[in-house]
Amino acid sequence: MADKKFNLEQVLKYRQDIERMCKHEFASAKQNLEHAHDRLLEEEAHVRDLSQEFCLRQEELNNIEEMSHYINFFARKREDIKNQKERVDVLGTIMNQHRDILIDATKEKKVLESLKDRKAEEFKLAMKLKEQDFLDEISIQRKEKVI
């Protein structure tokens, strides 16, 4: 019994390629988000450590200029952290967009796969019915020869 070729096989392969590409884009977006989030956590930890150091060294600072350096540094670090949080938000949005695209691509592929499976089952059933009809015909012919 030869399998009938699925008419939309090329479309299904195309959908599989699209899904594979979407998976790669989603993974890349997720990785970018994770790197940006890790960097944000590092920046925040660095500022916490320096803040503690500043509190300990505050009595040792002799002039306004040294305190001004710390103040300027903290201001710059706050701005860096704010920018990194914005970057994390943007990358999170991009990752969610890629997730939605991947979900849609997967749904489209699954629709074609289920259609392919349904067509294969229909073909098997049709072949089974033809085989049964053929066997019935042979049985009828044998009975006619015996009689």
Secondary structure, DSSP 8 states (H G I E B T S, - for coil): ------TTHHHHHHHHHHHHHHHHHHHHHHHHHHHHHHHHHHHHHHHHHHHHHHHHHTTT--SHHHHHHHHHHHHHHHHHHHHHHHHHHHHHHHHHHHHHHHHHHHHHHHHHHHHHHHHHHHHHHHHHHHHHHHHHHHHHHHHHHH-
